[in-house]
């Protein structure tokens, strides 16, 4: 039995508003050299999935530039490969729904043509902002074995008071993995809970029936219109992952999970799993240059950087310039950032191509990082 993939490129886009004003959520940079789309896309490619639809949204030019024809993911194919699905539902499908989608079910309706013409038996569906390295093949095998109509990937998390995690749904299951409860997360709830990890598997025929019914009935909510009314009829299964997992709905969460990459165990779980590489667009950049006066510790440094100052516990993307006498601590500097001489940065997140002048002192806090927008001069 074969499997296709479907990725939503901009669900939850508004929840990371600072970084998505000029780009779709899927193309937000993460982890020195990657984009958020790289993680679900690599998970699918590593499982041998070669027919992948990507539902686009506003500002998706950077996503097109990043993916190209898919050759860096071995998806430049005459049959299958990457299929970009336009952000508007086709008028001939249902004129009443000729608008930008805002929910998971509406995103599925945007991909109605892809789903109806999909020759594969199963479809793996993922949000684009799911950062984890999982064995999708094992997830699909569990789905087949259980005979379920829907199989959810879940992560057991211990949510602490004051910790803002990007949780949409929580679930409970019996000893056999059958889902007995699936509901919205109640904000403020703490303790151990099974969190829906925004990845699921469905039989293609079942997904087609959902799309057809939603089109006919005018449904817009996957949970309220599909799951909740049919909870006692649907065969839903849960598969739990122990791997490191992150989903970011705020700048604070983006900063917190990025900083966790400085931990060797987290980095190994995400990037060094056997036969499960995280793939991205290949760029032929020169090695990073460490000039006299450079001091770097506990940091991730991409290629193409020039460092003359001090960098501690920070993440530098490609092509970052750190001037003489600069001190950078607990910060994230994206591609093309230029930091002038004798500047000081603490808990700062710069977007691409930011210029920070000589002698500037910028400081935030880990709970509220100081963010500088793309192309800004400070």
Residue pairs with C-beta under 8 A, 6 or more apart in sequence:
1 120
1 121
1 122
1 144
2 119
2 120
2 121
2 122
3 47
3 48
3 49
3 120
3 121
3 122
3 123
3 124
3 136
3 140
3 201
4 49
4 51
4 52
4 53
4 118
4 120
4 122
4 123
4 124
4 204
5 40
5 44
5 49
5 51
5 52
5 53
5 123
5 124
5 125
5 126
6 52
6 53
6 54
6 55
6 108
6 111
6 114
6 115
6 123
6 124
6 125
6 126
7 26
7 37
7 40
7 41
7 44
7 52
7 53
7 54
7 55
7 125
7 126
7 127
7 128
8 55
8 104
8 107
8 125
8 126
8 127
8 128
9 24
9 25
9 26
9 37
9 54
9 55
9 56
9 57
9 60
9 63
9 128
10 20
10 24
10 25
10 26
10 56
10 57
10 58
10 60
10 128
11 25
11 104
11 107
11 127
11 128
11 129
12 25
12 127
12 129
12 166
12 249
13 20
13 24
13 25
13 57
13 58
14 20
15 166
15 249
15 250
16 25
16 28
16 129
16 248
16 249
16 250
16 251
16 254
18 251
18 371
18 373
19 28
19 251
19 254
19 351
19 371
20 28
20 59
21 59
21 373
22 59
22 62
22 374
23 59
23 60
23 62
23 63
24 56
24 57
24 58
24 59
24 60
24 62
24 63
25 36
25 57
25 128
25 129
26 35
26 36
26 37
26 54
26 60
26 63
26 128
26 129
27 35
27 36
27 37
27 60
27 62
27 63
27 66
28 35
28 36
28 129
28 254
29 35
29 317
29 334
29 335
29 352
30 36
30 131
30 254
30 258
31 131
31 258
31 261
31 270
31 271
31 300
31 315
32 300
32 301
32 302
32 315
32 316
32 317
32 318
33 280
33 283
33 302
33 303
33 317
33 318
34 278
34 280
35 63
35 66
35 280
36 128
36 129
36 131
37 54
37 63
37 66
37 67
37 128
38 278
38 279
38 280
39 130
39 131
39 132
39 133
39 278
40 126
40 127
40 128
40 130
40 199
41 52
41 73
41 279
42 73
42 133
42 276
42 277
42 278
42 279
42 280
43 126
43 132
43 133
43 134
43 136
43 199
43 276
44 52
44 124
44 126
44 136
45 52
45 73
45 74
45 75
45 279
46 135
46 136
46 137
46 275
46 276
46 277
47 124
47 135
47 136
47 137
47 140
48 137
49 124
49 136
50 74
50 75
50 77
50 80
50 81
51 79
51 80
51 81
51 83
51 118
51 119
51 120
52 75
52 80
52 81
52 82
52 83
53 83
53 85
53 111
53 114
54 63
54 67
54 82
54 83
54 84
54 85
55 85
55 87
55 101
55 107
55 110
55 111
56 63
56 84
56 85
56 86
56 87
57 87
57 100
58 87
58 100
60 84
60 87
64 84
66 281
67 73
67 82
67 84
67 281
68 281
69 75
69 76
69 81
69 82
70 76
70 77
70 81
70 82
72 279
72 280
72 281
72 282
73 82
73 279
75 81
75 82
83 114
85 110
85 111
85 113
85 114
86 110
87 100
87 101
87 110
88 98
88 99
88 100
88 110
89 97
89 98
89 99
89 101
89 106
89 109
89 110
89 112
90 98
90 112
90 113
91 98
93 109
93 112
93 113
93 215
94 109
94 215
96 218
97 106
97 109
97 215
97 218
101 107
101 109
101 110
103 220
103 221
103 222
104 221
104 222
104 223
105 210
105 214
105 219
105 220
105 221
105 222
105 225
105 226
106 220
108 115
108 125
108 207
108 210
108 211
108 214
108 222
109 211
109 214
109 215
112 211
112 215
115 123
115 204
115 207
115 208
115 211
116 208
116 211
118 204
120 204
121 203
121 204
122 140
122 143
122 144
122 201
122 202
122 203
122 204
123 201
123 202
123 204
123 207
124 136
124 139
124 140
124 199
124 200
124 201
125 199
125 200
125 201
125 202
126 198
126 199
126 200
127 198
127 199
127 247
129 166
129 198
129 247
129 248
129 249
130 197
130 198
130 199
130 245
130 247
131 245
131 246
131 247
131 248
131 257
131 270
132 197
132 241
132 243
132 244
132 245
132 246
132 270
133 243
133 244
133 269
133 270
133 271
133 273
133 276
133 278
134 153
134 199
134 241
134 243
135 276
136 199
138 239
139 151
139 153
139 199
139 201
139 239
140 201
142 151
142 177
142 237
142 239
143 151
143 201
143 237
143 239
146 176
146 177
146 178
146 235
146 237
147 235
148 178
148 235
148 236
148 237
149 202
149 203
149 206
149 234
149 235
149 236
150 200
150 201
150 202
150 206
150 234
150 235
150 236
150 237
151 200
151 201
151 202
151 236
151 237
151 238
151 239
152 171
152 179
152 182
152 196
152 197
152 199
152 200
152 236
152 237
152 238
152 239
153 196
153 197
153 198
153 199
153 200
153 238
153 239
153 240
153 241
154 171
154 173
154 194
154 195
154 196
154 197
154 238
154 239
154 240
154 241
155 194
155 195
155 197
155 240
155 241
155 245
156 192
156 193
156 194
156 195
156 240
157 165
157 167
157 192
157 193
157 195
158 191
158 192
159 165
159 167
159 189
159 190
159 191
159 192
159 193
160 190
161 190
163 190
164 250
164 252
164 253
165 195
165 247
165 253
166 247
166 248
166 249
166 250
166 253
167 185
167 193
167 195
168 184
168 185
168 196
168 198
169 182
169 183
169 184
169 185
169 195
169 196
169 223
170 182
170 183
170 184
170 185
170 193
170 194
170 195
170 196
171 179
171 181
171 182
171 183
171 194
171 196
171 238
172 179
172 180
172 181
172 182
172 194
173 179
173 180
173 194
173 237
173 238
174 180
177 237
177 238
177 239
178 235
178 236
178 237
178 238
179 236
179 237
179 238
182 196
182 223
182 227
182 231
182 236
184 223
185 193
185 195
194 238
194 240
197 241
197 245
197 247
198 247
202 210
210 226
213 219
214 220
214 225
214 226
217 225
219 225
219 226
227 234
227 236
243 269
243 270
244 260
244 266
244 269
244 270
246 253
246 257
246 260
247 253
248 254
248 257
251 349
251 369
251 371
252 366
252 367
252 368
252 369
254 349
255 332
255 347
255 349
255 366
255 369
256 366
258 315
258 332
259 313
259 315
259 330
259 366
260 266
261 267
261 270
261 300
261 315
262 298
262 299
262 300
262 313
262 315
270 278
271 277
271 278
283 303
283 318
285 302
285 303
285 304
285 318
285 319
286 303
286 304
287 303
287 304
288 301
288 302
288 303
288 304
288 305
288 306
288 307
289 305
289 306
289 307
290 296
290 307
291 306
291 307
291 308
292 308
293 308
293 309
293 324
293 325
294 307
294 308
294 309
294 310
294 311
294 322
295 309
295 310
295 311
296 307
296 310
296 311
296 312
297 311
297 312
297 313
298 312
298 313
299 311
299 312
299 313
299 314
299 315
299 316
300 314
300 315
300 316
301 307
301 311
301 316
302 316
302 317
302 318
302 319
302 320
302 335
303 318
304 318
304 319
304 320
305 316
305 318
305 319
305 320
305 321
305 322
306 320
306 321
306 322
307 316
307 320
307 322
308 322
308 323
308 324
308 325
308 326
309 322
309 323
309 324
309 325
309 326
309 327
309 328
309 339
310 326
310 327
310 328
311 322
311 328
312 327
312 328
312 329
312 330
313 329
313 330
314 328
314 329
314 330
314 331
314 332
314 333
315 331
315 332
315 333
316 322
316 333
316 337
317 333
317 334
317 335
317 337
317 352
318 335
318 336
319 335
319 336
319 337
320 333
320 334
320 335
320 336
320 337
320 338
320 339
321 337
321 338
321 339
322 328
322 339
323 338
323 339
323 340
323 341
323 342
323 343
323 358
324 341
324 342
325 341
325 342
326 339
326 340
326 341
326 342
326 343
326 344
326 345
327 343
327 344
327 345
328 339
328 344
328 345
328 348
329 345
329 346
329 347
330 346
330 347
330 366
331 345
331 346
331 347
331 348
331 349
331 350
332 348
332 349
332 350
332 369
333 339
333 345
333 348
333 350
333 354
334 349
334 350
334 351
334 352
334 354
335 352
335 353
336 352
336 353
336 354
337 350
337 352
337 353
337 354
337 355
337 356
338 354
338 355
338 356
339 345
339 356
340 355
340 356
340 357
340 358
340 359
340 360
341 358
341 359
342 358
342 359
343 356
343 357
343 358
343 359
343 360
343 361
343 362
344 360
344 361
344 362
344 363
345 356
345 362
345 363
346 362
346 363
346 364
347 363
347 364
347 365
347 366
347 369
347 370
348 362
348 363
348 364
348 369
348 370
348 371
348 372
349 364
349 369
349 370
349 371
349 372
350 356
350 371
350 372
351 371
351 372
351 373
351 374
351 375
351 376
352 374
352 375
353 374
353 375
354 372
354 373
354 374
354 375
354 376
354 377
354 378
355 376
355 377
355 378
356 362
356 372
356 378
357 377
357 378
360 378
362 370
362 372
362 378
363 370
364 370
364 371
372 378
